[in-house]
């Protein structure tokens, strides 16, 4: 009988954010796949979990795919974790989940920590409808992707490196305009968590004077519906 692939979220900051079910799965798993075994060892040691750790990251996931599938098909229960948050959300996990599902292997994803949900709820921006864009391309296709979102009316969520934050805010101003409302959330669930809210211009001015550190989530207001409608009507009238 085949085993199960468990996709297990881990804390994005405070180690206490892990769920009881996640701890149970990690303790009972025959094999734990980790994005960085050194990072994951800290978490596992904190909760006195002893398990077989195997490195599984974006640079080797294609090579290890068949090996992991065979282990699960042989009856082993495998848990997949990333450095922080839910695997598959801007972290390795999609390829393995898809491959196992295609093979008929049971895939169970546990609910748990992720940085994007606390960021959008804390931003004060509408969170009844939103789109998650993850990390922008670092070079090619960056501006064209932003242009494709110019008329998006839903709140948008982006992950970003602190080293590229100022550049990203500059590009946001170029595409979305200087007065678009935004929130830059930093170090979600950690000791120095902060949320800076304002227009894109105000936030760029702030981060030009104050160095950004830690994990960054940018929550950007969507286009006003009235402006989006004007753009759509103008496009239709040009046909």
PyMOL commands that set and color helices and strands:
alter all, ss='L'
color gray80, all
select helices_A, chain A and resi 15-17+20-28+37-46+61-73+94-102+115-123+142-148+165-176+200-209+225-237
alter helices_A, ss='H'
color red, helices_A
select strands_A, chain A and resi 4-7+31-34+53-55+78-81+106-109+130-135+155-160+181-186+194-199+216-220
alter strands_A, ss='S'
color yellow, strands_A
deselect
rebuild
show_as cartoon
